[in-house]
Amino acid sequence: MTINYQVVMDILTSQLGSQCVTNDPVRRFAWSTDASYFRIVPEIVVHADTLEQVKITLNIANANNVPVTFRAAGTSLSGQAIGEGILLILGHDGFRTIDISEDKSAITLGAAVIGSDANAALKPFNKKIGPDPATLASAQIGGMVANNASGMCCGTAQNSYQTIKSAKLMLVDGTELDTGCPHSRAAFSQSHAALLAALTDLAQLTQNNPTLAARIRKKFAIKNTTGYSINALVDFTDPFDIINHLIVGSEGTLAFVNEITYHTVEEAQFKASAMAVFFSMEDAASAIPLIKG
């Protein structure tokens, strides 16, 4: 099927306005790279500041069979933030909610919140978010969740998968789901009963296969950010818990991430670092258990 991108461009412009949509060759080329060494030039670039703009874009893309790639800060090294068709970029002003729970045990963040800004809001309470990628000062929450960005400190204990509490999502059909809201879950159970049943069956099938379940647990006991978080199928039985955790690392292929609520983690008030020099790799490796202890 041949896609007439000028027609798609005209429809998007009529519904979103010319300020949000462009197919200018220079701007398309400018957004054709991320922090990786890949280049894929999109046909249309859309900047979305509201969930309604995302929904309109997805509806038009669905109607015209156009692929959509979501982009947050574009700091990933593997090319996830570039794609053909429509490149939908988090806008300059929207998706920037920061809301800390009364007991400081959780923080709700819009998809465009920069990781270091979330930590700055939590710093007075000696708290932080779990993920700590090297690009924390520029990476946005939506991308961090979508890529399960972790970093050197959080490892597999405090990454997005381990610390996510709930998520506000938009599926490709425009359905909105808040996994932390009982009313939203109830409505979703009515509208997407077949999906929830399929997830429940898949989890049960996986858990009933000891060899497969053990292999998955072993693979995800170490740092593993490649592919879907299928460990959700062995870690949970509730389909909403499975959705909550499958979304981590899904790179925008399962849903648009609108908002994330994290469990906060303790931030050490005082820190120190040192440079240690070893004579061999063996000496360096043998020191790790001592340092970790």
C-alpha positions in Angstrom: 0.0 0.0 0.0 1.4 3.3 -1.1 1.1 6.1 1.5 0.3 9.6 0.3 2.2 11.6 3.0 1.0 14.9 1.6 -2.6 13.9 2.3 -1.6 12.8 5.8 0.3 16.0 6.3 -2.7 18.1 5.3 -5.0 16.2 7.7 -2.6 16.5 10.6 -2.2 20.3 9.9 -5.9 20.8 9.7 -6.5 19.2 13.1 -3.3 20.1 15.0 -2.3 23.4 13.4 0.8 24.3 11.4 2.9 25.0 14.6 2.8 21.4 15.7 3.3 19.7 12.3 6.1 19.9 9.7 7.4 18.1 6.7 10.1 20.7 5.9 13.1 18.8 4.6 15.6 20.6 6.8 13.6 19.9 10.0 13.0 16.3 9.0 16.7 15.9 8.5 17.4 17.6 11.8 15.2 15.0 13.6 16.6 12.0 11.7 19.2 11.2 14.4 19.4 10.6 18.1 22.4 9.8 20.3 23.1 6.7 18.2 25.0 6.7 14.9 21.9 5.8 12.9 20.0 8.1 10.6 16.4 7.5 9.6 14.6 10.5 8.0 10.9 10.8 9.0 8.3 11.9 6.5 6.4 14.1 9.1 7.4 15.5 12.5 4.7 16.2 15.1 5.3 18.0 18.4 2.7 17.1 20.9 2.1 19.0 24.2 -1.2 17.3 25.1 -2.6 13.8 25.3 -5.4 14.9 22.9 -2.7 15.8 20.3 -1.2 12.3 20.7 -4.6 10.7 20.2 -5.4 12.7 17.1 -2.0 11.8 15.6 -2.5 8.1 16.3 -6.0 8.2 14.9 -4.8 9.8 11.7 -1.9 7.4 11.5 -4.2 4.4 12.0 -6.6 5.6 9.3 -3.8 6.0 6.8 -1.6 3.0 7.8 1.3 5.3 8.7 4.0 4.1 11.2 4.6 6.3 14.3 7.7 6.5 16.4 7.7 8.2 19.8 10.6 10.4 20.8 11.4 12.0 24.2 14.9 13.5 24.6 16.5 11.1 22.1 19.5 10.3 24.3 19.5 6.5 23.7 22.5 5.0 21.9 20.6 2.4 19.9 18.3 4.4 17.6 15.0 3.9 19.3 14.1 7.6 18.9 14.1 7.7 15.1 11.9 6.2 12.6 10.1 6.4 9.3 6.6 7.8 8.8 5.5 10.1 11.6 8.0 11.0 14.4 6.0 12.1 17.4 8.1 14.2 19.7 7.1 15.3 23.3 6.5 19.0 23.0 8.2 21.9 24.8 5.7 22.6 27.5 3.5 19.5 28.0 3.8 16.3 30.0 5.9 18.0 32.7 3.8 17.1 35.8 5.8 16.6 39.1 3.7 15.5 42.1 5.2 14.0 45.2 3.0 12.0 47.5 2.4 13.3 51.0 4.6 10.7 52.6 7.3 11.1 49.9 7.2 7.4 49.1 6.0 8.0 45.5 6.4 10.6 42.8 4.2 11.1 39.7 6.0 12.4 36.7 4.9 13.5 33.2 6.7 11.8 30.3 8.7 14.9 29.4 10.1 15.5 32.9 13.9 15.4 32.9 15.3 12.8 35.3 17.5 15.2 37.2 14.6 17.6 37.7 12.7 14.8 39.4 15.6 14.1 41.7 16.0 17.9 42.4 12.3 17.9 43.5 13.0 14.9 45.8 16.4 16.0 47.1 15.0 18.0 50.2 13.5 14.8 51.4 16.7 12.7 50.9 14.8 10.7 48.2 15.3 10.1 44.5 14.0 8.0 41.6 15.6 4.6 41.1 16.9 4.8 37.5 20.1 6.7 37.2 21.3 6.6 33.5 24.4 8.5 32.5 22.1 10.9 30.6 20.0 11.7 33.7 20.5 15.4 33.2 18.8 15.3 29.8 16.9 12.1 29.5 13.1 12.3 29.9 11.0 10.0 32.0 9.0 8.6 29.0 12.1 7.5 27.3 13.7 6.2 30.5 10.7 3.9 31.1 10.4 2.9 27.5 14.0 1.9 27.3 14.3 0.6 30.9 17.2 3.0 31.3 19.0 2.2 34.5 22.6 3.2 35.0 25.5 2.0 37.0 24.1 2.5 40.5 20.6 1.2 40.4 21.4 -2.1 38.6 18.5 -4.5 38.6 17.3 -3.6 42.1 16.1 0.0 41.5 15.5 0.3 37.8 12.1 1.4 36.3 10.9 -2.2 36.3 11.5 -2.6 40.0 10.3 0.9 41.1 7.3 1.6 38.9 4.1 1.9 40.9 1.6 2.8 38.1 1.3 4.3 34.7 -1.0 6.4 32.6 -1.0 4.9 29.1 -2.6 5.4 25.7 -3.0 2.4 23.5 -2.9 2.5 19.7 -6.7 2.4 19.5 -6.9 5.6 21.6 -7.9 3.9 24.8 -6.5 5.5 28.0 -5.6 3.4 31.0 -4.4 4.4 34.4 -3.1 1.3 36.0 -3.2 3.0 39.4 -6.9 4.0 39.2 -9.6 1.5 40.1 -12.2 3.2 37.9 -9.9 3.2 34.9 -9.0 -0.5 35.5 -12.7 -1.4 35.8 -13.5 0.4 32.5 -10.6 -1.3 30.8 -11.7 -4.7 32.1 -15.0 -4.1 30.2 -13.5 -2.7 27.0 -10.5 -4.9 26.7 -11.5 -8.1 28.5 -10.0 -10.3 25.8 -6.6 -8.6 26.1 -6.5 -9.0 29.9 -7.6 -12.7 29.5 -4.9 -13.3 27.0 -2.2 -11.8 29.3 -3.5 -13.9 32.2 -3.3 -17.1 30.1 0.1 -16.2 28.8 1.4 -15.6 32.4 -0.1 -18.9 33.6 1.3 -20.8 30.6 4.8 -19.3 31.3 4.7 -20.0 35.0 3.5 -23.6 34.5 6.6 -24.3 32.4 9.4 -24.6 35.1 12.2 -24.7 32.5 11.1 -21.6 30.7 10.3 -19.7 33.9 13.7 -20.6 35.4 15.4 -19.4 32.2 13.5 -16.1 32.2 14.3 -15.5 35.9 18.0 -16.2 35.3 18.2 -13.9 32.3 16.6 -11.0 34.2 18.5 -11.5 37.4 21.4 -9.8 35.6 21.2 -6.5 33.9 19.0 -7.0 30.7 17.4 -4.2 28.8 17.1 -6.0 25.5 13.6 -6.7 24.3 10.3 -6.9 26.2 10.3 -7.3 30.0 8.9 -10.8 29.7 9.9 -11.4 33.3 6.6 -9.7 34.1 5.0 -13.0 33.0 6.7 -14.9 35.8 6.7 -12.1 38.4 3.0 -11.3 38.3 -0.5 -12.9 37.9 -2.7 -9.8 37.9 -2.9 -8.6 34.2 -2.7 -4.9 35.2 0.6 -5.6 37.0 1.8 -7.4 33.9 0.8 -4.4 31.7 2.5 -2.1 34.2 5.8 -3.9 33.9 5.6 -5.0 30.2 5.5 -1.3 29.3 9.0 -0.9 30.8 11.5 -1.4 28.0 8.8 -1.7 25.3 10.3 1.2 23.4 6.9 2.7 22.5 5.6 -0.4 20.7 2.9 -1.2 23.2 1.5 2.2 24.3 2.3 5.8 24.6 3.5 6.6 28.1 1.7 9.7 29.4 2.6 9.7 33.1 4.6 7.4 35.5 4.4 7.0 39.2 7.6 5.7 40.8 8.2 4.4 44.2 11.0 6.7 45.5 14.2 5.3 46.9 16.5 6.6 49.7 19.2 9.0 48.7 22.4 8.9 50.8 22.9 12.4 52.4 26.7 12.0 52.2 28.7 10.3 49.5 32.3 9.8 48.7 34.2 8.3 45.7 37.8 7.2 45.1 39.9 6.0 42.3 41.6 2.6 42.9 44.4 1.3 40.7 44.9 -2.5 40.2 47.7 -4.3 38.6 45.5 -6.8 36.8 41.9 -7.5 35.8 41.9 -10.4 38.3 42.9 -8.2 41.2 40.2 -5.7 40.2 37.5 -8.4 40.0 38.5 -10.0 43.3 38.0 -6.7 45.0 34.4 -6.4 43.9 32.9 -8.7 46.6 34.9 -6.8 49.3 33.7 -3.4 48.1 30.1 -4.6 47.7 30.2 -6.0 51.3 
